[in-house]
Amino acid sequence: MKSQWECFLQNLGVWEGSFSNFSPEGTLLNDTSSRLCLEGLNNNQTVRLTLSRSGKDDVIREFRSVGGGLLFFENGSFSEGLIQLGPFSEFGGELAFVHENRRLRLVQLFDRNGHLNGLTLIREHLAGTPVAERPLLQINDLLGEWRGQAVTIYRDLRPPDIYSTTLKIQLDDAGRLMQSTSFGERTITSTATIKGSIVLFDQDPEKQVQVLLLPDGASATSPLKVQLRQPLFLEAGWLIQSDLRQRMIRSYNDKGEWVSLTLVTEERV
């Protein structure tokens, strides 16, 4: 099993792409080209991050360890964010996938009142390799049955849990989305309203969850409002190929504490 540092090193290289900012309703606000260099120094004992974006000053950070609100999977995919939801404070997290020569990262931000405030979609490829983006995600891309495997890793670095998953998505006669999700022995059934690129799970008015369909086969799942004393999760999805999808879920308990990170890799049956 790789150490967290070894998993981090899976991201070394020069990544070229763009930062796309979206409103909570999925409207594209702006798009900025980017170049991110992750360079190993001192025999990979140190990693220097240099982010260049057009019209902005470079961001430079150096890492000698990883931890805090940051966790990596063995293929280099990761999530970084706040470890505690607090009252009257901004909240958010980043969910990042690594697949072959490409990365897809999603940042979800909430304002001081807990409302979803905006999203940033970051699409990157290794410099000098082909760019092969997928089109805007559509509901029809997700219909059917998906089976896969989930890996859950924990903040306290206990051994990961690995279990099978099933996701069934279909439309009823009224055009409403019906979803059934099975994690191991547990199954959750829910329904949602579809309006353009927004899928709204609105069965409970107090706990509405929105899925935004985004470019490059991406999706962003967020509560419309994060609330104290209620468990919550942030989720990103990436349709890598027409029959291959990954989802990442950052989970918080009812105390607002970040507890785990799950990566689901699933194929359409």
JONORQUI-V363904 format. One record per backbone hydrogen bond with DSSP energy under -0.5 kcal/mol. NH is the residue of the N-H (numbers start at 1). CO is the residue of the C=O. Records with the same first field share a line. If there is no record, write none. Layout:
NH: CO, CO
//
This chain:
7: 3
8: 4
9: 5
10: 7
11: 8
12: 9
13: 38
15: 13, 36
16: 14, 125
17: 34
18: 123
19: 32
20: 18, 121
21: 19, 30
22: 119
23: 27
26: 23
29: 21
30: 21
32: 19
34: 17
35: 52
36: 15
37: 35, 50
38: 13, 36
39: 37, 48
41: 46
45: 41, 42
46: 41
47: 63
48: 39
49: 47, 61
50: 37, 48
51: 59
52: 35, 50
54: 33
56: 53
59: 51
60: 58
61: 49
63: 47
70: 67
71: 79
73: 77
76: 73
78: 96
79: 71
80: 94
81: 69
82: 92
85: 256
86: 84
89: 86
91: 110
93: 108
94: 80
95: 106
96: 78
97: 104
99: 102
102: 99
103: 124
104: 97
105: 122
106: 95
107: 120
108: 93
109: 118
110: 91
111: 115
114: 111
116: 224
117: 109
118: 109
119: 22
120: 107
121: 20
122: 105, 120
123: 18, 121
124: 103, 122
125: 16
126: 101
127: 14
129: 126
132: 130
137: 214
141: 138
142: 139
143: 139
144: 169
146: 167
147: 267
148: 165
149: 265
150: 163
151: 263
152: 161
153: 151, 261
154: 158
155: 259
157: 154
161: 152
163: 150
165: 148
166: 182
167: 146
168: 180
169: 144
170: 178
172: 176
175: 172
177: 192
178: 170
179: 190
180: 168
181: 188
182: 166
183: 186
184: 164, 182
186: 183
188: 181
190: 179
192: 177
193: 200
195: 193, 198
198: 195
199: 211
200: 193, 198
201: 199, 209
202: 200
205: 203
207: 204
208: 205
209: 201
210: 222
211: 199
212: 220
213: 197
214: 212, 218
216: 134
217: 135
218: 215
219: 237
220: 212
221: 235
222: 210, 220
224: 208
226: 114
230: 227
232: 252
234: 250
235: 221
236: 248
237: 219
238: 246
239: 217
240: 238, 244
241: 244
244: 241
245: 266
246: 238
247: 264
248: 236
249: 262
250: 234
251: 249, 260
252: 232
253: 257
256: 253
258: 83
259: 251
260: 251
261: 153
262: 249
263: 151
264: 247, 262
265: 149
266: 245, 264
267: 147
268: 243
269: 145
//
